């Protein structure tokens, strides 16, 4: 079945992997990227972008109108946030991180829900919890809580460990991470991208909130690439 995706953060490292995986998926009829500034679509004929002021009070309403327009075309529409500062978070204040990860992402998610989108995929990070003393982990946890409260029919939260193939991850860190088993170890960025797409095409996925960590993302990615 054909589907459409409304995405924010598609110009980032993980977002680019998701966009690449969507471009390779024949059942993806359209991708609409919400950007703060114009960006290259890299020749993806099914992608278009909308440049919006994410700091504007009207931002959620703008997203709602986008979602409604996509839904009116008749195919299922899924929302996705690939926003993530990653290594650069050390240079941001907590207020700046909160404005992006909770303010912008939360506004986007609320706009999607108000526009009729019932399934949403959210990029977070391993170990995220609002109770952490570590600033980045705490903000990621608060972001998860913010989106959970919106009430999507299904919310898939992606919690990668060390991301290999990401320009923000030094090569030696990705190598060492391969020696760490489980959720805190290394996962390939392309596997995350394909796992997002696998989530979109799984029409039988149960309702509720699901957390996808390294092993689950790899399994979804491999299942997608091994289809006939």
C-alpha positions, 0 to 999 in steps of 0.5 A: 500500500502506498504511503506518504511521510511528513518529516522534520530533521530530514537534512540531518545525518540520520534524517538523510539516511531516512530520506535515502531509504524512503527514496529506495522504497517504491511504496513511498508516494511522497515525502514532505520535508519541513525545513527552516531553510531551503535544502537540496533534495538530491534529485528525489522526485518524490520529495518536496520541502516546505520552509517554515519558521519553526520558532513562530507560534503559528508553526504547529498550525502550519504543520497541521495544514500540511498534514491535512493536505497530504491526508486529502490525497487518500494514502496513509500519512505518517509523521517522523522527527529525525531532529537530533543535535548529537555531538554538537549538544555540548556547545548548546545551553540546556535552554537551546536544547530544550527549545529545539528538542522539545519546543520544535519537535513537540510543536511539529508532533502536535501539528501532525496529530491535529492534522489527522496523522495517527502514527509517528516515529521519533528519533531519540537516544539510548538510555533517555530519561527525564530523571537523568542528571546528564543534560542531553539524556534528560532533554531526550527523555523530556522530548519523549514524554512530550510526544507521548502525551500527544496521544498518537495511535502508535508512537515508535521511539528510536533509541540508537546507541553509537551511530556509525557512519555519522560525521559527528561520531569519530571513527575510533568511537564507532570501532570501539562501540562494536565491542560493546554488546547491546543497546549502548553499542554501535549501530550503522546509520543506514540501519536506522534509516531503513528501520524507520521505513520498515516502521512506515510499511508495517501496516499490522503494527499494534497500537501503543508506544514501542521503543526500538533500540539497536537490535530491534532496528537492525532486525527491522533493517535486515527484514526490509532489505531481504524482502522479495 
